Amino acid sequence: MQITQPIRVGVVGLGQRGLQHLKVLWTLQQEGVVHITALVDAHVDNLTEDKISRYVDGFRLGLIHTSTDFFQTLKSISLDAIYFAIPPSIHKGEIVSAAQAGIHIFAEKPMSLYLNEAMEMEQEIAVNGVIATVGFQQRYDSRYEATQQFLSDKKIVMISVIMNSTLEAHSVKHTHTEKQGGPANRIWTSNYQWSGSTVVEAGIHQTDLMRYWAGDIAWVEANYVDRDSSDIVDGGDNPYAYQVTFGFASGTIGNLILSRLRKVFYGDSYNSILWTHGHLKFESDGVAAYYYEGTYPPDQTPNREKIRHLLPLTDQRNATEEISRSFVHAIATGNRKVLRSTFSSGMNSLTAVLGANLSHQLNGQRIYLDQLLTAPEFESFRQK
Ligand SMILES: NC(=O)c1ccc[n+]([C@@H]2O[C@H](COP(=O)([O-])OP(=O)(O)OC[C@H]3O[C@@H](n4cnc5c(N)ncnc54)[C@H](O)[C@@H]3O)[C@@H](O)[C@H]2O)c1
């Protein structure tokens, strides 16, 4: 079905991410593509024009409906689409109710910390036929898009990502966690119960990118180094370090190594994608693919210039803007194919990172994702 009027959108959760979405929607509203119709946040101080305009240039509330009550808004305001950007541990059926009301859904990652809850969302989205995507905007980054195109006819054998960061590097958040039994400093991303671990909260982006290039994940094995109880400040109890191995259905192996130290203020990263006859890396001047094309075997070992190929890139775009453009385009035209991740396909990324948590709890046991979703032995892990 085609929509010819501006799409009536609501945003639920006006924190760090919701404000980034609102900024894009404000631009899309100037273009006549959307009409920002409702803003919902649990805390009234997050809904004032004064606060929002500090993040969204020129923002005016005007006639936009604001509320601290999502379900009341759903009953009283007509919407075509809703962006959900609330912490993943505190959903209370909002996405399920929106799908049942026939509203298209943009769900931020991770969609939930609990597989049963996420599967219920997935089912209601499917049953009600609504368009739904997940906030995996990195699929719209021109470097990762070029990588996907370049590797699409190659057999990837291994992808490795290492990201060392710190607890202090987490952004300050807008949820009043101090009033909800959470961290006093509001940095819920450093707390296991709120974030579901760094692998789930942040590593899901790298996991999803690996899937963008190498297809679905079949199993996961993981070992974390848990934080000493004497080393927890302001609820920042997430593990020190994480080592995760993904087994892809294609046979590719993925390695994800993350750390979040405290009192260090130093971070670095490493990445590589290996295919059968080459090596791809993200470097400061672009995406470099290292491979040899001359006569084989060569008379002498080819030098670096001969084997280093920078991939052609389209102009660097704002990935958060691109994913929204594709979501509203899918709604306006009814063409879901423009979505690089549907809610349903994103379930594999979510299951893989939640499976990493379970594998760690089971001392590194290999977890097959199809079993994690269905086997009775994992029911207690799936439940909220
Ligand atoms: N895709 C990305 O790159 C990206 C970046 C940052 C955050 N995120 C995700 O976005 C989600 C939100 O994270 P954030 O950083 O914006 O957190 P945040 O704490 O800054 O903001 C969340 C907002 O939701 C509000 N809220 C909480 N419960 C609510 C409810 N029941 N109804 C309405 N509003 C409610 C809070 O008051 C707060 O303003 C998380 O899932 C996070 O992982 C994604």
The ligand as a MOL file (V3000), in Angstrom:
LIG
                    3D

  0  0  0     0  0            999 V3000
M  V30 BEGIN CTAB
M  V30 COUNTS 44 48 0 0 0
M  V30 BEGIN ATOM
M  V30 1 N 21.8700 2.2710 16.9660 0
M  V30 2 C 22.7500 2.9100 17.7160 0
M  V30 3 O 23.8430 3.2550 17.2990 0
M  V30 4 C 22.3880 3.2400 19.1450 0
M  V30 5 C 23.1060 4.2400 19.8300 0
M  V30 6 C 22.7410 4.5070 21.1550 0
M  V30 7 C 21.7110 3.7830 21.7570 0
M  V30 8 N 21.0580 2.8270 21.0510 0 CHG=1
M  V30 9 C 19.9670 2.0550 21.6610 0
M  V30 10 O 18.8440 2.8950 21.8480 0
M  V30 11 C 18.1170 2.4980 23.0050 0
M  V30 12 C 18.0010 3.6940 23.9500 0
M  V30 13 O 19.2940 4.0520 24.3680 0
M  V30 14 P 19.6990 5.5390 24.7440 0
M  V30 15 O 21.1600 5.6060 24.6210 0
M  V30 16 O 18.8810 6.5140 23.9950 0 CHG=-1
M  V30 17 O 19.2860 5.5560 26.2930 0
M  V30 18 P 18.8480 6.8090 27.1680 0
M  V30 19 O 18.7810 6.3390 28.5850 0
M  V30 20 O 19.7340 7.9860 26.8730 0
M  V30 21 O 17.4190 7.1550 26.6270 0
M  V30 22 C 16.2940 6.3470 26.7870 0
M  V30 23 C 15.0830 7.2510 26.9410 0
M  V30 24 O 13.9240 6.4300 27.0530 0
M  V30 25 C 13.0880 6.9600 28.0880 0
M  V30 26 N 12.2600 5.8600 28.5710 0
M  V30 27 C 12.6010 4.8450 29.3870 0
M  V30 28 N 11.5610 4.0180 29.5550 0
M  V30 29 C 10.5380 4.5070 28.8350 0
M  V30 30 C 9.2090 4.0870 28.6010 0
M  V30 31 N 8.7230 2.9570 29.1220 0
M  V30 32 N 8.4270 4.8630 27.8200 0
M  V30 33 C 8.9070 5.9970 27.2700 0
M  V30 34 N 10.1750 6.4370 27.4430 0
M  V30 35 C 10.9750 5.6960 28.2210 0
M  V30 36 C 14.0540 7.5250 29.1000 0
M  V30 37 O 13.4740 8.4650 29.9600 0
M  V30 38 C 15.1430 8.1170 28.2070 0
M  V30 39 O 14.8750 9.4670 27.8830 0
M  V30 40 C 18.8900 1.3230 23.6010 0
M  V30 41 O 18.3420 0.1270 23.1550 0
M  V30 42 C 20.2920 1.5110 23.0460 0
M  V30 43 O 21.0430 0.3130 22.9580 0
M  V30 44 C 21.3620 2.5680 19.7660 0
M  V30 END ATOM
M  V30 BEGIN BOND
M  V30 1 1 1 2
M  V30 2 2 2 3
M  V30 3 1 2 4
M  V30 4 1 4 5
M  V30 5 2 4 44
M  V30 6 2 5 6
M  V30 7 1 6 7
M  V30 8 2 7 8
M  V30 9 1 8 9
M  V30 10 1 8 44
M  V30 11 1 9 10
M  V30 12 1 9 42
M  V30 13 1 10 11
M  V30 14 1 11 12
M  V30 15 1 11 40
M  V30 16 1 12 13
M  V30 17 1 13 14
M  V30 18 2 14 15
M  V30 19 1 14 16
M  V30 20 1 14 17
M  V30 21 1 17 18
M  V30 22 2 18 19
M  V30 23 1 18 20
M  V30 24 1 18 21
M  V30 25 1 21 22
M  V30 26 1 22 23
M  V30 27 1 23 24
M  V30 28 1 23 38
M  V30 29 1 24 25
M  V30 30 1 25 26
M  V30 31 1 25 36
M  V30 32 1 26 27
M  V30 33 1 26 35
M  V30 34 2 27 28
M  V30 35 1 28 29
M  V30 36 1 29 30
M  V30 37 2 29 35
M  V30 38 1 30 31
M  V30 39 2 30 32
M  V30 40 1 32 33
M  V30 41 2 33 34
M  V30 42 1 34 35
M  V30 43 1 36 37
M  V30 44 1 36 38
M  V30 45 1 38 39
M  V30 46 1 40 41
M  V30 47 1 40 42
M  V30 48 1 42 43
M  V30 END BOND
M  V30 END CTAB
M  END
